[in-house]
Amino acid sequence: MIDQPLDLDAVRAFVRIAELGSFTRAAEALQTTQAAISLKLKRLEGRVGCRLVERTPRHVELSPQGATFLPRARELLAAHDRALAGFAATRQRLTLGISDHVAGPELPALIARMNAQDPQLLIEVRIGSSGELLQRYDRRELDAVLARMHAGRGDGELLAEEQMGWFAAPLWQPRAGEPLPLVTLAEPCGVRALAGQLLDTAGLPWTEVFVGGGVAAVTAAVMAGLGVAALAPRMLPLGAVDMGARLGLPALPRLPVLLHTRAREGRPRDALGALAAAFRSAVRG
């Protein structure tokens, strides 16, 4: 029998641990320390009288009691948020730009995580090139931008670094004596510019054979066998092959992904914290 009310902060910490499978990532999402997350969980387990999370050196897993408690914990937090939303005069809005080179197959999960953090927050998402989105951010048309590092900028919170590669379809073969057929995103695209510069510096002839309006179009052209594209591996379906070493192409660098935002506190910042933690989790695998 629980004779005192549950601490909602502790319940929220438990839910984040369960969703992200990590004390460290839960701490990142809630903008606190791993020690604070551990203390909140310990207090919650003391209140409910059982262990909710099983800790192992490699994994964090829910106990049977924790798995039973998780949907109830989510319901409790949702009821709390609905109660507070009744006092809100207007619905807060967060306008987020995400680079097409960053918004991979994880995008639905990232948006879902932000919505789970704050169902009452109206989230607008704009997809585009990093350069275009950062210009809109500087004009204050966007509240935040998730983008690859852009030349000339030193701001932004580093979320991850991704190794890029020269990818082609499994059965694709270059034609002897012809320039490297390149599949790219439309300008302006920093990755496109970088790929061209590296090939030029290496003295390797190349030609664009397909220009896509989005990464989905680029990956479709790659898997259709049109040519080679400079992309992060997670953007491509299973089976795509990195042709860099085989063709003697110049090594592509690890490119940082950064979160640019003016939101320093409140509900938008909390939602962005959940996004950042979910993105780090997705990229780390």
FIDRENTI-464386 format. One line per field, with one value per residue: residue in one letter; x, y, z of N, C-alpha, C in turn. Coordinates in nm, 3 decimals. Example, Ala and Ser with C-alpha at 12.3 -4.5 7.8 and 13.67 -1.06 7.14 Angstrom:
res	[A S]
npx	[1.319 1.285]
npy	[-0.569 -0.225]
npz	[0.780 0.708]
capx	[1.230 1.367]
capy	[-0.450 -0.106]
capz	[0.780 0.714]
cpx	[1.320 1.290]
cpy	[-0.330 0.003]
cpz	[0.780 0.787]
//
This chain:
res	[M I D Q P L D L D A V R A F V R I A E L G S F T R A A E A L Q T T Q A A I S L K L K R L E G R V G C R L V E R T P R H V E L S P Q G A T F L P R A R E L L A A H D R A L A G F A A T R Q R L T L G I S D H V A G P E L P A L I A R M N A Q D P Q L L I E V R I G S S G E L L Q R Y D R R E L D A V L A R M H A G R G D G E L L A E E Q M G W F A A P L W Q P R A G E P L P L V T L A E P C G V R A L A G Q L L D T A G L P W T E V F V G G G V A A V T A A V M A G L G V A A L A P R M L P L G A V D M G A R L G L P A L P R L P V L L H T R A R E G R P R D A L G A L A A A F R S A V R G]
npx	[0.085 0.065 0.127 0.176 0.167 0.278 0.590 0.594 0.808 0.988 0.843 0.838 1.110 1.147 0.988 1.130 1.373 1.283 1.193 1.422 1.614 1.841 2.020 2.189 2.104 1.843 1.892 2.004 1.779 1.609 1.759 1.938 2.144 2.304 2.328 2.123 1.899 1.919 1.879 1.614 1.478 1.537 1.401 1.139 1.108 1.125 0.886 0.687 0.749 0.893 1.135 1.179 1.340 1.586 1.928 2.206 2.550 2.555 2.297 1.980 1.695 1.341 1.191 0.956 0.755 0.809 0.746 0.473 0.401 0.469 0.276 0.080 0.219 0.265 0.001 -0.057 0.119 0.020 -0.240 -0.176 -0.055 -0.275 -0.439 -0.296 -0.292 -0.544 -0.538 -0.395 -0.369 -0.313 -0.205 0.120 0.377 0.621 0.853 1.034 1.322 1.456 1.737 1.749 1.948 1.976 1.735 1.648 1.533 1.460 1.298 1.005 1.002 1.145 0.979 0.757 0.864 0.903 0.639 0.542 0.678 0.553 0.239 0.069 0.204 0.233 0.382 0.569 0.725 0.986 1.143 1.453 1.750 2.056 2.184 1.980 1.784 1.922 1.956 1.690 1.649 1.825 1.687 1.485 1.264 1.240 1.232 1.417 1.682 1.786 2.072 2.340 2.688 2.765 2.957 3.144 3.002 2.988 2.817 2.563 2.455 2.636 2.524 2.584 2.828 2.863 2.987 3.046 2.983 3.059 2.805 2.645 2.422 2.392 2.466 2.576 2.807 3.096 3.152 3.407 3.648 3.472 3.340 3.288 2.963 2.748 2.509 2.309 2.188 1.980 2.114 2.106 2.350 2.549 2.684 2.685 2.846 3.086 3.149 3.197 3.421 3.616 3.647 3.739 3.981 4.120 4.160 3.977 3.755 3.409 3.051 2.727 2.444 2.195 1.976 1.831 1.531 1.516 1.639 1.514 1.453 1.711 1.821 1.654 1.733 1.996 1.963 1.836 2.040 2.166 2.396 2.657 2.638 2.710 2.653 2.517 2.534 2.293 2.090 2.032 1.878 1.908 2.169 2.283 2.602 2.922 3.130 3.371 3.645 3.681 3.670 3.871 3.815 3.826 3.855 3.568 3.473 3.390 3.088 2.952 2.639 2.423 2.229 2.059 1.927 1.718 1.568 1.583 1.464 1.163 0.867 0.915 1.199 1.220 1.097 1.275 1.497 1.416 1.405 1.678 1.800 1.673 1.764 2.041 2.037 1.934 2.131 2.354 2.269]
npy	[-0.119 0.215 0.498 0.759 1.021 0.965 1.079 1.289 1.371 1.164 0.953 1.037 1.020 0.742 0.656 0.769 0.629 0.373 0.410 0.491 0.311 0.353 0.503 0.719 0.838 0.899 1.092 1.290 1.355 1.466 1.671 1.660 1.500 1.175 1.065 1.197 1.096 0.825 0.844 0.940 0.721 0.528 0.629 0.615 0.339 0.270 0.381 0.233 -0.016 -0.221 -0.353 -0.182 -0.161 -0.355 -0.367 -0.420 -0.480 -0.422 -0.367 -0.204 -0.309 -0.355 -0.478 -0.748 -0.627 -0.362 -0.352 -0.391 -0.162 0.045 0.129 0.238 0.439 0.608 0.681 0.825 1.046 1.156 1.229 1.423 1.616 1.683 1.800 2.032 2.154 2.254 2.502 2.658 2.943 2.972 2.745 2.630 2.663 2.497 2.547 2.359 2.296 2.041 1.900 1.752 1.567 1.467 1.383 1.085 0.741 0.733 0.945 0.941 0.819 1.006 1.231 1.122 1.083 1.346 1.431 1.259 1.359 1.608 1.629 1.843 2.037 2.216 2.106 2.202 2.089 2.142 2.040 2.052 2.181 2.204 2.457 2.628 2.601 2.697 2.963 3.048 3.008 3.200 3.423 3.414 3.263 3.004 2.808 2.624 2.417 2.114 2.005 1.929 2.010 2.338 2.534 2.802 2.840 2.833 2.768 2.582 2.266 1.976 1.669 1.424 1.243 1.139 0.889 0.930 0.779 0.641 0.537 0.270 0.070 -0.288 -0.447 -0.269 -0.146 0.037 0.211 0.153 0.400 0.611 0.914 0.927 0.845 1.051 1.074 1.315 1.555 1.842 2.174 2.432 2.226 2.107 1.860 1.769 1.968 1.920 1.657 1.692 1.865 1.704 1.500 1.649 1.749 1.512 1.458 1.311 1.240 1.329 1.318 1.454 1.253 1.232 1.440 1.491 1.600 1.546 1.333 1.085 1.055 1.052 0.817 0.630 0.655 0.569 0.298 0.211 0.185 0.398 0.540 0.663 0.783 1.025 0.959 0.911 0.591 0.507 0.618 0.467 0.176 -0.165 -0.352 -0.174 -0.071 0.033 0.192 0.320 0.233 0.029 0.167 0.346 0.600 0.930 0.953 1.012 1.247 1.226 1.368 1.623 1.639 1.886 2.060 2.353 2.610 2.859 2.821 2.798 2.717 2.586 2.440 2.400 2.368 2.137 1.950 1.953 1.855 1.591 1.514 1.540 1.344 1.115 1.114 1.082 0.828 0.679 0.708 0.599 0.346]
npz	[0.000 -0.096 0.079 0.033 -0.216 -0.555 -0.683 -0.948 -1.107 -1.064 -1.173 -1.438 -1.496 -1.479 -1.696 -1.912 -1.890 -1.950 -2.214 -2.354 -2.282 -2.128 -1.865 -1.899 -2.143 -2.074 -1.882 -2.045 -2.201 -2.010 -1.925 -1.704 -1.454 -1.463 -1.210 -1.072 -1.205 -1.136 -0.858 -0.848 -0.957 -0.764 -0.543 -0.640 -0.671 -0.407 -0.314 -0.451 -0.371 -0.498 -0.732 -1.033 -1.253 -1.409 -1.382 -1.585 -1.688 -1.964 -2.052 -1.992 -1.851 -1.810 -1.512 -1.448 -1.292 -1.351 -1.626 -1.611 -1.473 -1.646 -1.861 -1.694 -1.569 -1.787 -1.843 -1.610 -1.633 -1.869 -1.789 -1.601 -1.771 -1.932 -1.741 -1.671 -1.920 -1.946 -1.832 -1.998 -2.195 -2.467 -2.721 -2.716 -2.966 -3.161 -3.403 -3.613 -3.802 -4.006 -4.145 -4.468 -4.507 -4.259 -4.162 -4.147 -4.170 -3.907 -3.848 -3.800 -3.543 -3.394 -3.401 -3.275 -3.019 -2.932 -2.925 -2.730 -2.513 -2.479 -2.537 -2.581 -2.711 -3.006 -3.289 -3.560 -3.852 -4.075 -4.371 -4.535 -4.702 -4.511 -4.523 -4.621 -4.417 -4.193 -4.265 -4.254 -3.985 -3.879 -3.960 -3.786 -3.848 -3.787 -3.489 -3.409 -3.541 -3.681 -3.806 -4.042 -3.986 -4.085 -4.306 -4.172 -3.938 -3.586 -3.388 -3.207 -3.068 -3.035 -3.148 -3.266 -3.463 -3.792 -4.004 -4.343 -4.667 -4.997 -5.173 -5.353 -5.558 -5.498 -5.725 -5.897 -6.139 -6.237 -6.549 -6.770 -6.839 -6.831 -6.671 -6.312 -6.226 -6.056 -5.801 -5.660 -5.413 -5.478 -5.528 -5.269 -5.120 -4.872 -4.847 -5.108 -5.227 -5.088 -5.169 -5.444 -5.433 -5.310 -5.500 -5.717 -5.614 -5.589 -5.850 -5.999 -6.253 -6.279 -6.309 -6.282 -6.271 -6.174 -6.000 -5.702 -5.533 -5.269 -5.001 -5.013 -5.284 -5.386 -5.268 -5.389 -5.656 -5.635 -5.554 -5.779 -5.951 -6.081 -6.014 -5.795 -5.459 -5.205 -4.884 -4.550 -4.393 -4.264 -4.407 -4.625 -4.781 -4.658 -4.800 -4.978 -5.105 -4.997 -5.207 -5.199 -5.130 -5.320 -5.563 -5.535 -5.433 -5.281 -4.925 -4.732 -4.477 -4.121 -4.041 -3.844 -3.663 -3.560 -3.313 -3.336 -3.150 -3.000 -2.783 -2.446 -2.215 -2.060 -2.218 -2.505 -2.500 -2.344 -2.510 -2.725 -2.594 -2.555 -2.822 -2.894 -2.731 -2.827 -3.092 -3.059 -2.949 -3.163 -3.362 -3.239 -3.229]
capx	[0.000 0.141 0.056 0.211 0.154 0.399 0.663 0.580 0.941 1.044 0.769 0.885 1.244 1.129 0.937 1.239 1.467 1.220 1.185 1.554 1.699 1.970 2.017 2.259 2.019 1.730 1.942 2.016 1.646 1.551 1.854 1.986 2.259 2.274 2.310 1.990 1.803 1.927 1.818 1.469 1.428 1.547 1.290 1.014 1.102 1.095 0.744 0.599 0.785 0.951 1.232 1.115 1.440 1.698 2.049 2.316 2.660 2.534 2.159 1.885 1.570 1.236 1.151 0.814 0.674 0.829 0.670 0.332 0.381 0.499 0.158 0.012 0.300 0.236 -0.134 -0.048 0.181 -0.073 -0.347 -0.116 -0.038 -0.407 -0.489 -0.228 -0.327 -0.670 -0.513 -0.314 -0.448 -0.288 -0.122 0.254 0.418 0.764 0.879 1.163 1.375 1.544 1.806 1.713 2.059 1.971 1.603 1.648 1.419 1.423 1.218 0.878 1.028 1.187 0.859 0.675 0.924 0.873 0.496 0.526 0.728 0.455 0.133 -0.002 0.290 0.212 0.513 0.577 0.854 1.022 1.256 1.524 1.895 2.108 2.207 1.852 1.718 1.995 1.921 1.557 1.669 1.884 1.581 1.388 1.147 1.239 1.276 1.531 1.722 1.871 2.141 2.481 2.773 2.767 3.080 3.135 2.922 3.047 2.715 2.492 2.488 2.675 2.447 2.649 2.909 2.834 3.080 2.983 3.041 3.021 2.719 2.584 2.343 2.479 2.514 2.623 2.946 3.134 3.186 3.547 3.678 3.370 3.343 3.207 2.826 2.717 2.370 2.321 2.076 1.984 2.178 2.236 2.369 2.687 2.743 2.707 2.964 3.203 3.181 3.258 3.553 3.708 3.675 3.823 4.115 4.184 4.178 3.889 3.644 3.276 2.941 2.597 2.350 2.062 1.968 1.705 1.478 1.518 1.721 1.437 1.472 1.851 1.840 1.584 1.817 2.111 1.923 1.798 2.162 2.206 2.531 2.709 2.599 2.775 2.545 2.537 2.482 2.157 1.995 2.013 1.824 2.005 2.215 2.366 2.743 3.016 3.221 3.486 3.773 3.687 3.693 3.979 3.760 3.880 3.781 3.475 3.493 3.278 3.023 2.873 2.499 2.410 2.100 2.063 1.802 1.715 1.487 1.672 1.387 1.021 0.819 0.990 1.332 1.203 1.069 1.400 1.582 1.373 1.449 1.824 1.831 1.626 1.851 2.169 2.011 1.915 2.257 2.444 2.216]
capy	[0.000 0.339 0.593 0.893 1.034 0.942 1.196 1.288 1.378 1.030 0.873 1.078 0.963 0.599 0.640 0.799 0.516 0.262 0.440 0.507 0.198 0.402 0.610 0.834 0.903 0.957 1.216 1.388 1.398 1.546 1.778 1.645 1.411 1.033 1.041 1.244 0.999 0.704 0.874 0.947 0.585 0.458 0.677 0.562 0.197 0.265 0.412 0.126 -0.137 -0.328 -0.309 -0.156 -0.169 -0.446 -0.308 -0.511 -0.401 -0.381 -0.332 -0.164 -0.375 -0.347 -0.599 -0.775 -0.524 -0.239 -0.361 -0.372 -0.025 0.144 0.194 0.317 0.560 0.695 0.735 0.924 1.166 1.215 1.296 1.545 1.714 1.731 1.889 2.160 2.215 2.324 2.638 2.729 3.036 2.938 2.626 2.667 2.611 2.483 2.531 2.290 2.258 1.923 1.881 1.630 1.474 1.420 1.322 0.952 0.656 0.750 1.067 0.919 0.792 1.131 1.314 1.057 1.106 1.483 1.437 1.191 1.451 1.715 1.614 1.969 2.128 2.210 2.094 2.216 2.042 2.180 1.964 2.126 2.172 2.265 2.598 2.698 2.602 2.785 3.099 3.076 3.016 3.330 3.523 3.385 3.196 2.872 2.811 2.533 2.346 1.997 2.011 1.896 2.128 2.425 2.615 2.937 2.848 2.768 2.750 2.455 2.158 1.855 1.551 1.301 1.252 1.023 0.861 0.927 0.682 0.648 0.419 0.231 -0.054 -0.406 -0.501 -0.160 -0.151 0.155 0.187 0.186 0.517 0.717 0.982 0.868 0.898 1.093 1.103 1.419 1.644 1.971 2.284 2.423 2.108 2.104 1.730 1.770 2.050 1.852 1.542 1.744 1.919 1.593 1.433 1.740 1.752 1.383 1.447 1.207 1.298 1.288 1.389 1.431 1.180 1.244 1.541 1.468 1.706 1.498 1.213 0.968 1.043 1.016 0.675 0.552 0.654 0.483 0.157 0.179 0.160 0.511 0.585 0.663 0.900 1.045 0.957 0.835 0.455 0.485 0.673 0.374 0.044 -0.272 -0.403 -0.074 -0.105 0.144 0.166 0.408 0.163 -0.046 0.257 0.437 0.735 0.995 0.925 1.114 1.267 1.217 1.499 1.643 1.680 1.981 2.120 2.497 2.654 2.971 2.780 2.761 2.663 2.569 2.322 2.373 2.315 1.999 1.866 1.942 1.765 1.456 1.490 1.521 1.215 1.009 1.111 1.019 0.685 0.620 0.706 0.503 0.210]
capz	[0.000 -0.104 0.164 -0.010 -0.362 -0.633 -0.732 -1.093 -1.168 -1.059 -1.271 -1.571 -1.513 -1.506 -1.833 -2.005 -1.883 -2.021 -2.357 -2.414 -2.248 -2.079 -1.766 -1.956 -2.241 -2.002 -1.821 -2.153 -2.241 -1.903 -1.895 -1.567 -1.446 -1.446 -1.066 -1.033 -1.259 -1.052 -0.728 -0.866 -0.973 -0.635 -0.460 -0.693 -0.636 -0.264 -0.295 -0.500 -0.298 -0.580 -0.833 -1.162 -1.360 -1.385 -1.439 -1.619 -1.743 -2.103 -2.084 -1.890 -1.886 -1.710 -1.441 -1.477 -1.228 -1.426 -1.751 -1.575 -1.426 -1.750 -1.921 -1.590 -1.551 -1.900 -1.823 -1.504 -1.688 -1.967 -1.714 -1.544 -1.878 -1.971 -1.637 -1.685 -2.048 -1.931 -1.788 -2.097 -2.276 -2.606 -2.738 -2.757 -3.095 -3.186 -3.546 -3.619 -3.932 -4.002 -4.272 -4.538 -4.489 -4.121 -4.139 -4.205 -4.137 -3.766 -3.829 -3.729 -3.401 -3.331 -3.383 -3.172 -2.888 -2.894 -2.890 -2.601 -2.411 -2.456 -2.637 -2.602 -2.786 -3.150 -3.352 -3.706 -3.901 -4.212 -4.423 -4.639 -4.691 -4.390 -4.547 -4.631 -4.287 -4.103 -4.303 -4.198 -3.839 -3.850 -3.981 -3.680 -3.902 -3.724 -3.350 -3.392 -3.662 -3.668 -3.935 -4.046 -3.968 -4.202 -4.309 -4.120 -3.815 -3.470 -3.286 -3.213 -2.974 -3.107 -3.112 -3.314 -3.583 -3.876 -4.113 -4.474 -4.759 -5.138 -5.180 -5.480 -5.552 -5.484 -5.852 -5.983 -6.182 -6.315 -6.689 -6.793 -6.918 -6.817 -6.541 -6.206 -6.226 -5.919 -5.765 -5.557 -5.380 -5.547 -5.456 -5.203 -5.035 -4.829 -4.876 -5.253 -5.255 -5.033 -5.254 -5.566 -5.403 -5.284 -5.627 -5.798 -5.553 -5.619 -5.994 -6.051 -6.330 -6.236 -6.371 -6.218 -6.355 -6.114 -5.895 -5.632 -5.447 -5.131 -4.985 -5.056 -5.429 -5.408 -5.236 -5.491 -5.776 -5.605 -5.556 -5.916 -6.026 -6.165 -5.985 -5.659 -5.381 -5.075 -4.785 -4.427 -4.415 -4.214 -4.502 -4.736 -4.748 -4.643 -4.928 -5.046 -5.089 -4.998 -5.319 -5.189 -5.138 -5.444 -5.676 -5.505 -5.415 -5.161 -4.802 -4.683 -4.333 -4.028 -4.041 -3.723 -3.664 -3.449 -3.284 -3.317 -3.092 -2.906 -2.668 -2.335 -2.103 -2.087 -2.290 -2.629 -2.468 -2.297 -2.628 -2.800 -2.518 -2.587 -2.960 -2.896 -2.671 -2.918 -3.209 -3.018 -2.931 -3.294 -3.436 -3.173 -3.249]
cpx	[0.088 0.065 0.092 0.198 0.287 0.459 0.660 0.714 1.007 0.975 0.816 1.024 1.235 1.084 1.047 1.343 1.411 1.221 1.321 1.650 1.833 1.948 2.081 2.171 1.894 1.771 1.956 1.878 1.583 1.644 1.897 2.104 2.214 2.251 2.171 1.882 1.801 1.860 1.666 1.411 1.431 1.433 1.156 1.000 1.073 0.947 0.654 0.633 0.838 1.051 1.162 1.211 1.551 1.820 2.152 2.428 2.633 2.395 2.088 1.751 1.469 1.218 1.007 0.722 0.687 0.750 0.521 0.304 0.394 0.374 0.081 0.087 0.274 0.098 -0.133 0.011 0.090 -0.187 -0.298 -0.103 -0.172 -0.463 -0.425 -0.268 -0.457 -0.654 -0.434 -0.403 -0.432 -0.197 0.015 0.294 0.571 0.782 1.021 1.200 1.469 1.605 1.767 1.822 2.062 1.843 1.596 1.526 1.374 1.326 1.084 0.898 1.070 1.067 0.770 0.731 0.898 0.728 0.470 0.574 0.624 0.346 0.060 0.081 0.265 0.348 0.498 0.717 0.871 1.146 1.321 1.672 1.940 2.125 2.080 1.784 1.789 1.973 1.785 1.563 1.725 1.784 1.469 1.255 1.132 1.291 1.400 1.558 1.813 1.941 2.282 2.562 2.781 2.889 3.053 3.056 2.993 2.947 2.649 2.545 2.517 2.594 2.517 2.741 2.886 2.939 3.003 3.052 2.993 2.937 2.660 2.501 2.436 2.540 2.568 2.771 2.979 3.167 3.327 3.561 3.579 3.383 3.254 3.066 2.781 2.569 2.373 2.187 2.091 2.058 2.071 2.243 2.516 2.756 2.774 2.834 3.092 3.246 3.250 3.399 3.655 3.745 3.765 3.966 4.192 4.207 4.094 3.772 3.510 3.172 2.813 2.504 2.208 2.071 1.831 1.662 1.474 1.600 1.646 1.454 1.614 1.872 1.769 1.668 1.940 2.072 1.873 1.920 2.209 2.349 2.563 2.666 2.677 2.666 2.593 2.473 2.336 2.050 1.954 1.951 1.938 2.042 2.298 2.513 2.827 3.125 3.351 3.619 3.788 3.722 3.808 3.934 3.817 3.791 3.692 3.491 3.371 3.217 2.935 2.728 2.477 2.266 2.120 1.928 1.822 1.635 1.579 1.596 1.243 0.991 0.890 1.129 1.324 1.179 1.195 1.500 1.547 1.416 1.599 1.861 1.790 1.716 1.985 2.151 2.000 2.046 2.354 2.399 2.191]
cpy	[0.124 0.446 0.737 0.902 1.012 1.076 1.191 1.299 1.241 0.938 0.907 1.021 0.815 0.576 0.666 0.686 0.400 0.286 0.440 0.394 0.236 0.512 0.737 0.910 0.962 1.088 1.325 1.443 1.491 1.656 1.777 1.548 1.266 1.000 1.082 1.148 0.873 0.726 0.879 0.807 0.509 0.500 0.621 0.414 0.179 0.289 0.296 -0.008 -0.251 -0.268 -0.296 -0.178 -0.265 -0.389 -0.417 -0.426 -0.348 -0.325 -0.274 -0.222 -0.357 -0.482 -0.630 -0.671 -0.390 -0.237 -0.341 -0.227 0.078 0.206 0.279 0.447 0.659 0.759 0.845 1.055 1.235 1.288 1.426 1.654 1.769 1.828 2.027 2.231 2.293 2.468 2.720 2.816 3.005 2.816 2.669 2.596 2.603 2.456 2.481 2.259 2.139 1.906 1.749 1.525 1.416 1.341 1.187 0.873 0.669 0.865 1.042 0.894 0.919 1.220 1.255 1.082 1.248 1.497 1.370 1.280 1.557 1.707 1.745 2.071 2.108 2.214 2.105 2.173 2.084 2.101 2.045 2.104 2.243 2.415 2.679 2.710 2.695 2.932 3.138 3.087 3.153 3.444 3.507 3.331 3.055 2.885 2.727 2.463 2.230 1.979 1.957 2.024 2.206 2.516 2.755 2.951 2.774 2.743 2.613 2.354 2.031 1.735 1.421 1.337 1.124 1.010 0.854 0.825 0.706 0.524 0.399 0.104 -0.175 -0.453 -0.392 -0.176 -0.024 0.114 0.238 0.310 0.630 0.785 0.911 0.927 0.926 1.125 1.200 1.480 1.773 2.074 2.365 2.301 2.098 1.973 1.719 1.848 1.982 1.735 1.587 1.796 1.807 1.520 1.518 1.742 1.624 1.364 1.340 1.271 1.243 1.370 1.356 1.362 1.188 1.346 1.528 1.585 1.667 1.371 1.087 0.946 1.000 0.867 0.586 0.543 0.566 0.337 0.114 0.160 0.274 0.555 0.578 0.792 0.904 1.060 0.889 0.697 0.438 0.538 0.572 0.242 -0.056 -0.326 -0.304 -0.098 0.023 0.111 0.244 0.338 0.091 0.043 0.354 0.581 0.797 0.968 1.043 1.128 1.227 1.357 1.514 1.678 1.766 2.028 2.268 2.540 2.775 2.937 2.730 2.702 2.645 2.448 2.297 2.315 2.170 1.905 1.848 1.852 1.619 1.418 1.459 1.384 1.101 0.999 1.046 0.868 0.615 0.606 0.607 0.360 0.143]
cpz	[0.000 -0.028 0.132 -0.161 -0.432 -0.677 -0.885 -1.165 -1.171 -1.160 -1.412 -1.599 -1.547 -1.650 -1.935 -2.007 -1.966 -2.171 -2.424 -2.381 -2.190 -1.977 -1.823 -2.054 -2.178 -1.936 -1.926 -2.191 -2.138 -1.856 -1.748 -1.570 -1.430 -1.299 -1.020 -1.083 -1.174 -0.918 -0.740 -0.880 -0.841 -0.543 -0.507 -0.658 -0.488 -0.237 -0.337 -0.437 -0.381 -0.678 -0.968 -1.279 -1.317 -1.456 -1.464 -1.679 -1.883 -2.129 -1.962 -1.932 -1.773 -1.642 -1.480 -1.414 -1.301 -1.556 -1.725 -1.539 -1.539 -1.813 -1.820 -1.565 -1.664 -1.887 -1.718 -1.556 -1.788 -1.898 -1.652 -1.650 -1.924 -1.870 -1.647 -1.813 -2.039 -1.888 -1.890 -2.184 -2.424 -2.611 -2.788 -2.885 -3.100 -3.336 -3.564 -3.763 -3.917 -4.141 -4.335 -4.527 -4.347 -4.096 -4.210 -4.166 -3.991 -3.743 -3.760 -3.579 -3.327 -3.304 -3.275 -3.032 -2.839 -2.852 -2.756 -2.487 -2.377 -2.561 -2.669 -2.679 -2.935 -3.220 -3.503 -3.750 -4.047 -4.253 -4.535 -4.627 -4.564 -4.408 -4.549 -4.494 -4.189 -4.138 -4.247 -4.046 -3.802 -3.871 -3.880 -3.735 -3.844 -3.581 -3.327 -3.524 -3.624 -3.803 -3.925 -4.033 -4.098 -4.193 -4.255 -3.992 -3.703 -3.360 -3.301 -3.112 -3.052 -3.056 -3.153 -3.430 -3.663 -3.987 -4.244 -4.563 -4.900 -5.169 -5.319 -5.457 -5.553 -5.616 -5.945 -6.015 -6.261 -6.459 -6.716 -6.882 -6.908 -6.681 -6.440 -6.210 -6.083 -5.906 -5.647 -5.522 -5.458 -5.462 -5.382 -5.111 -5.000 -4.860 -5.025 -5.287 -5.207 -5.122 -5.383 -5.543 -5.382 -5.413 -5.715 -5.746 -5.585 -5.769 -6.059 -6.127 -6.282 -6.309 -6.296 -6.316 -6.302 -6.002 -5.830 -5.547 -5.301 -5.124 -5.029 -5.206 -5.461 -5.381 -5.338 -5.618 -5.756 -5.618 -5.693 -6.005 -6.112 -6.138 -5.837 -5.589 -5.250 -4.970 -4.658 -4.445 -4.372 -4.309 -4.609 -4.691 -4.728 -4.780 -5.006 -5.010 -5.092 -5.100 -5.307 -5.209 -5.272 -5.563 -5.652 -5.489 -5.288 -5.040 -4.765 -4.531 -4.251 -4.019 -3.918 -3.754 -3.540 -3.436 -3.256 -3.261 -3.003 -2.781 -2.557 -2.216 -2.147 -2.173 -2.423 -2.602 -2.421 -2.415 -2.712 -2.728 -2.545 -2.729 -2.965 -2.841 -2.763 -3.041 -3.174 -3.006 -3.066 -3.370 -3.374 -3.195 -3.118]
//
